[in-house]
Structure formats: C-alpha cells, structure tokens
Amino acid sequence: MRTFVAKPQEAVAQRKWWVVDAQNQPLGRVASRVATLLRGKHKVSFTPNVDTGDFVIVLNATGIKLTGKKADQKLYRRHSGYPGGLVETQARRMRETRPHVMVEEAIKGMLPKTKLGKQMYRKLKVYAGDRHPHQAQKPVEMTVR
C-alpha cells in the first residue's frame, strides 16, 4: 500500500471557508480548533510539508472568554526595537482595545514557526464584531465545543 502525499495544486483546489463564533468561548479552545483547520489536520489528505488547510473567519473576538485570573495576570508584550521600548498590556485592556490581536496571537502561537506557518496564518481572518465581508465565499458554520 502506498502513502498518499498531497500536492500543492490539489490542496488549493480543495480549500473551504469556515466561520467560527468566539462569543463566550475559551480563548485556548477556539485557538486550538482554528489552528487545526488552518493547518489541515482535520482532512484525510493532510501532509505535513504542504499547506492543505482551509480559510477560517473568527467572529466576535470581543466576546472571547478568559478563564481563571488570566484577565488580570496575562501580559501581552511587544517591543519597539529601541532601548526601553518594551510595552506590556494586560489581557483585560487588550480585550477592550484590540481583541482581534489577542485571538490572532493565540492562534499564531499554535502554528509552525516556518514559511509554511506564515502561509497558513494568512488564511486567518479575525473580526471583533459579528459581521464579515466574505459572504461570497459561502463559509460553513463551525461550532467549538
């Protein structure tokens, strides 16, 4: 029996669009499910060195849930590149000001840290509200358990 290996041209033709509603869902559960869809591990044709994943739209990033004391204790860090340029932001403040970044960083951390991972990350669309401009692609609703 031969092992199936997906070709990049075949993977592009089989891509679907998914919509994930993050309202009242834990951040980690949403991120892990979306990372699986972006990577393509839910498909029979999964091949580790080929981007076989689908497009994913995440809605209601403002309604994402953080369990425990993460809202006060979790810090998001970024650096300007200049001395003393470290900026730390609490998760509570991040959810109020830039909730889409919070979701994007959680998902990006679960993808491979390679060129292939960057290619997968480009198929992610995160929106703070419940509207998106991708109706023409006919996305399928995905529930996170």
C-alpha positions as CSV (number, residue, x, y, z in Angstrom):
1,M,0.0,0.0,0.0
2,R,1.3,3.4,-0.9
3,T,1.3,6.5,1.3
4,F,-0.8,9.4,0.0
5,V,1.1,12.7,-0.4
6,A,-0.9,15.8,-1.3
7,K,0.4,18.1,-4.0
8,P,0.1,21.9,-3.5
9,Q,-2.1,22.3,-6.6
10,E,-4.6,19.7,-5.3
11,A,-4.7,21.4,-1.8
12,V,-5.6,24.8,-3.3
13,A,-8.5,23.4,-5.2
14,Q,-10.0,21.7,-2.1
15,R,-10.0,24.7,0.3
16,K,-13.1,25.5,2.1
17,W,-14.2,28.6,4.2
18,W,-15.2,28.2,7.9
19,V,-16.8,30.6,10.3
20,V,-16.1,30.3,14.0
21,D,-18.2,32.2,16.5
22,A,-15.9,33.0,19.5
23,Q,-18.7,34.5,21.7
24,N,-18.4,33.1,25.3
25,Q,-15.8,30.5,24.2
26,P,-12.5,30.0,26.0
27,L,-9.6,31.5,24.0
28,G,-7.4,28.4,24.0
29,R,-10.2,26.1,22.8
30,V,-11.0,28.4,19.9
31,A,-7.4,28.9,19.0
32,S,-6.6,25.2,19.0
33,R,-9.6,24.3,16.9
34,V,-8.8,27.2,14.4
35,A,-5.2,26.2,14.2
36,T,-6.2,22.6,13.3
37,L,-8.4,24.0,10.5
38,L,-5.7,26.3,9.2
39,R,-3.2,23.5,9.2
40,G,-5.5,21.0,7.5
41,K,-5.1,18.3,10.2
42,H,-8.9,17.6,10.0
43,K,-8.6,16.3,6.5
44,V,-7.7,12.8,5.3
45,S,-5.3,14.4,2.8
46,F,-3.1,16.1,5.5
47,T,0.5,16.3,4.5
48,P,2.9,18.0,7.0
49,N,5.0,19.7,4.3
50,V,2.1,21.0,2.2
51,D,-0.4,23.7,3.2
52,T,-3.6,21.6,3.0
53,G,-5.6,23.8,5.4
54,D,-8.7,25.9,4.9
55,F,-9.6,29.6,5.3
56,V,-11.1,30.5,8.7
57,I,-13.1,33.5,9.8
58,V,-13.3,34.2,13.5
59,L,-16.2,36.4,14.7
60,N,-17.0,38.2,18.0
61,A,-13.4,38.4,19.2
62,T,-14.6,40.9,21.9
63,G,-16.7,38.2,23.5
64,I,-13.9,35.7,24.0
65,K,-13.7,34.2,27.5
66,L,-10.6,34.1,29.6
67,T,-10.7,31.6,32.5
68,G,-9.3,32.0,36.0
69,K,-7.3,35.2,36.7
70,K,-5.9,35.5,33.2
71,A,-7.7,38.7,32.5
72,D,-5.5,40.4,35.2
73,Q,-2.4,38.3,35.1
74,K,-1.7,37.5,31.5
75,L,0.5,40.1,29.7
76,Y,1.0,40.8,26.0
77,R,4.4,42.1,25.2
78,R,5.7,44.0,22.2
79,H,9.0,45.9,21.7
80,S,9.6,48.9,19.5
81,G,13.2,48.0,18.9
82,Y,14.6,51.0,20.8
83,P,16.2,50.8,24.3
84,G,13.4,50.8,26.9
85,G,10.8,50.2,24.2
86,L,9.1,47.2,25.9
87,V,5.3,47.7,26.1
88,E,3.3,45.4,28.3
89,T,-0.5,45.2,28.2
90,Q,-2.9,43.3,30.4
91,A,-5.3,40.9,28.8
92,R,-8.3,42.8,30.1
93,R,-7.1,46.0,28.4
94,M,-6.1,44.1,25.2
95,R,-9.7,42.7,25.0
96,E,-11.1,46.2,25.3
97,T,-8.8,47.9,22.7
98,R,-7.6,45.3,20.3
99,P,-9.4,42.0,20.8
100,H,-8.6,40.7,17.3
101,V,-4.9,40.8,18.1
102,M,-5.4,38.7,21.2
103,V,-7.1,36.0,19.2
104,E,-4.6,36.2,16.3
105,E,-1.6,35.8,18.6
106,A,-3.1,32.8,20.3
107,I,-3.7,31.1,17.0
108,K,-0.3,32.1,15.5
109,G,1.5,30.6,18.5
110,M,-0.1,27.2,17.6
111,L,1.1,27.2,14.0
112,P,4.5,26.1,12.8
113,K,7.2,28.8,13.0
114,T,8.3,28.4,9.4
115,K,7.4,29.8,5.9
116,L,4.7,27.3,5.8
117,G,3.3,28.5,9.1
118,K,3.2,32.1,7.8
119,Q,1.4,30.9,4.7
120,M,-1.2,29.2,6.9
121,Y,-1.6,32.3,9.1
122,R,-2.5,34.4,6.0
123,K,-5.7,32.4,5.6
124,L,-7.0,33.6,9.0
125,K,-9.5,36.5,9.2
126,V,-10.4,37.8,12.7
127,Y,-13.2,40.3,13.3
128,A,-14.2,42.0,16.6
129,G,-17.9,42.1,15.7
130,D,-20.3,39.6,14.2
131,R,-20.0,40.8,10.6
132,H,-17.5,39.9,7.9
133,P,-17.1,40.8,4.2
134,H,-16.6,37.2,3.0
135,Q,-20.2,36.2,2.2
136,A,-19.3,35.5,-1.4
137,Q,-17.1,32.6,-0.4
138,K,-20.1,30.8,1.3
139,P,-18.4,29.9,4.6
140,V,-19.6,27.0,6.6
141,E,-20.5,27.5,10.3
142,M,-18.2,25.6,12.8
143,T,-19.1,25.1,16.4
144,V,-16.4,24.9,19.1
145,R,-17.0,22.5,22.0
